[in-house]
């Protein structure tokens, strides 16, 4: 590579309302272009219609880099993660956390809070305490490191604990009871447009 040639390369995020994030730093130019295009579709739809009712609506219409790519993973790790960096839209199906109120994972304060969860002592719920602790750690570390929300799909994929599909909603009810956890807003659309004046006001939990 010739000296200084990298200075001539334009950051593909420069002309967008989105911010570069670690999840897409090691990405081919072609795939990054697709991610930005799909994120822009989310932003534009929210601006035009005010909201998108569900993540499933986005996933079903998602353009994928190849037939082997999981649409859910591409959405949760890439497209959704980039789209939510835009100041004028809010991802309401993602988890947030107030780290000032949240005890550090594994700390005495966390153990005390976790001990108050009324998780049934039955075989069906055997893995729930481990999942809740793992999901909490992922959420805490992600928000502490990035200031950004994280989608439940990523918690389920990275917590190293697999639950049956019917148990996840109950596990999240326990996770939601822990200090500092800000769960998804079930009464709001998955994606919502935020008026410019509101978007300019900084939020502690980061949009």
Phi, psi and omega in degrees: 000134179286144182303130176086354183293331180291340180289339182275349181282127181276136175293122182297345179274348186301322184261021182236166175273011184254165182243141177299136179229156183303328183299340183238012181292320178261079184218139178296155181302319182295317181290321179296322177299320178294317179300313180294322178297316181290323176295322178294326176298319178297312181298315183293321179296318178296320180294319184281321186252348180094333182190170170235126190296317185215157174295329181300325177299321179290314184299319182295331182261007188286133170280134184246150181292331177198171185288347182268353183278130175290125180297320181296317181290317179300322178291310187289320185271330188245287188296308180297319181297323177285315183302321184289352175283349177287131185291343186258008174226152181233134180266100187276348179267003180264155176275142173236172178208140170266097186293342177291331181261354186263126175291149179297141179304135178082353181286166178301322180295321178293315180300322179295316180294318181294330182291343180274351180287130184270066181276126182303139178272075181220160182300324182299331183253014185307319186269355184297313179302320179293321179294315181300316179295319180293317179295321179298315180299314179300314180297312181300310183293322180295313181290320179297321182281325190242337186074009185249156176286168180223140183280145179305330178304320181289326176297317181292325182284329189251359184280353180062023175223127180253125177251160172290152187303325182287346182270336183304314179302322179289322178298321179292329177297325177286317178303319183296341182275350183282147184302137176087344182286129177246100185287167175303149179273103184290344181264003182245158174295159182303317179232136181224142176281139180247131178300148184307318183296320180290320182295334182284347179272120184293143178251143181295323183277352177069125178277000000 
